[in-house]
Amino acid sequence: MKVALFSDIHANLPALEAFLNDIEKRKPDAVYCLGDLVGYNIWPNEVINEIRNRRIPTIAGNYDFGIGRTSDDCGCAYKTDKEKEMGAVSISFTNGMVKEEERKYLRALPAQIRIEFQLNKPYHRILSSAEDKKQHYRHAINIGSVGKPKDNDPWGCYVILHINEHSSVLHKETITAEYIRFEYDIEKAAKAVEESELPNEYADMLRKGY
């Protein structure tokens, strides 16, 4: 089974469109969005509506939470005064751009989604004491960013989980993460920033992936 996980579009419509074209080719069995649809670029409404119209299950990112409540705090971990100053411009700009219906959608996004896939034929048995003492594995996966990468690679990134039909918490190798990088029109997204009220530094970040 293949499950696509993506997040951090950050109002970058060209990146989202390229991502959607990429997963069309790969045909995952399920797709989930882990939030941060808005902020830092000029297409928050378009991104929201693309996700909403496709009915992609989505959780609220910190930026979505702030904009959904018309807050001036995006919950971002800015480290310097310059970053804080730029961030204040971004959230003010985004609050001014997002329409009421789109804001209501962000406000209604859940904080988490719990999913369970049944890949094996169901059966009931009692665990032996030996099995009960085995180590259970959990996977913590950084899925990267579709629209605002920070790993010095400007191309968008997402993950496809490959879940073995014999998947078990006892065997970590039955779930693997495949990292996908995809090209998109970075210049279109960067120039959109430069032609807006947003700080030009955000355009440079898109071009260089930081």
Secondary structure, 3 states (H helix, E strand, C coil): CEEEEECCCCCCHHHHHHHHHHHHHHCCCEEEECCCCCCCCCCHHHHHHHHHHCCCCECCCHHHHHHHCCCCCCCCCCCCHHHHHHHHHHHHHHHHHCCHHHHHHHHHCCCCCCCCCCCCCCCCCCCCHHHHCCCCCCCCCCCCCCCCCCCCCCCEEEEEEEECCCCECCEHHHEEEEEEEECCCHHHHHHHHHCCCCCCHHHHHHHHCC
